[in-house]
């Protein structure tokens, strides 16, 4: 596993918005994302990342469900299932 993936995994596990804002690259929409938007993106990424512990992925799934968010391909899977 390369250093960037290790750093990304650490940031996903910690939901490190500051790391993500610096390392996400330019926004395709022009303006940089807000901290709130980046937190949503981190939860979505953590939910579907197989490198993350299942507990963290389920936690992000619950967080997203509570707020009515889906993931990149549509609605979240039923509670207890992971992509």
N, C-alpha and C positions, 0 to 999 in steps of 0.2 A: 504494500500500500504506500503510495507516494505521500510526501509531506502535505500537499494541498488537501488531499482527501482526508488525512488525519486531522488537519485543522478544521476542515468542513464538518467532519463527524463530531468533533469536540464542540463546535459552535452550534450544531443542530441539537445535540444532547442538552446543552445549556440554554438553548434559545437565545443565543448571543446576538442581539439586534445590532450592536455596534460593529461587531465583526462582519456581519452580513452587509451592512451599509457600505463598508469599505471594500468588500471583496465581491459584491454581486455584479459589478460591471455597470455599464451605462444602461439607463432605462430606455426601453424601446418607445416610451411615451414622452420623452424629452425631460421632464422634471424628475428629479430623484424621488424615490418612494418615501413616504412618511414612515416613521417608526411603527405606527400601527399596521400599515400595509406590509412592512417587512416582517413583523411578528406573524401575521397571517401566512405569509410566504414560508417562513421557517416552520410553522406547524404543518403546512401542507407537505413540505419537503421531508420533514421528520416522519410524518405519517406513512409516506411511501418508500422511505429509504430502508432497504433490507439490512444495511449495516447497523441500524439502530436496534437497541433492545426492544422486544415486543412491548414491554411495559410503557416505554416512552412513546412508541407508536400508537398504542391504545389511548394513552393520555392525550396526545395531539388529536386523535380522532374524536375523542369526547369533547375537547375544547372546540374543535371546528363544528361539531354537531350542535353544541349548545348555542352557537352563534349563527347557525343556519348556513354555514359554508360547505361547499362541495370540494372536490379536488380537481386536478387538471383534466380528468376525463369524464367528469360528471358527478353524480351524487356519491357520497361516501358509501362504503360497504356497510352492511348491518353491523351493529355493535358486536364485538367479539371476533370479527373477521378483519384480516389485513390484506392489502394488495400485495 
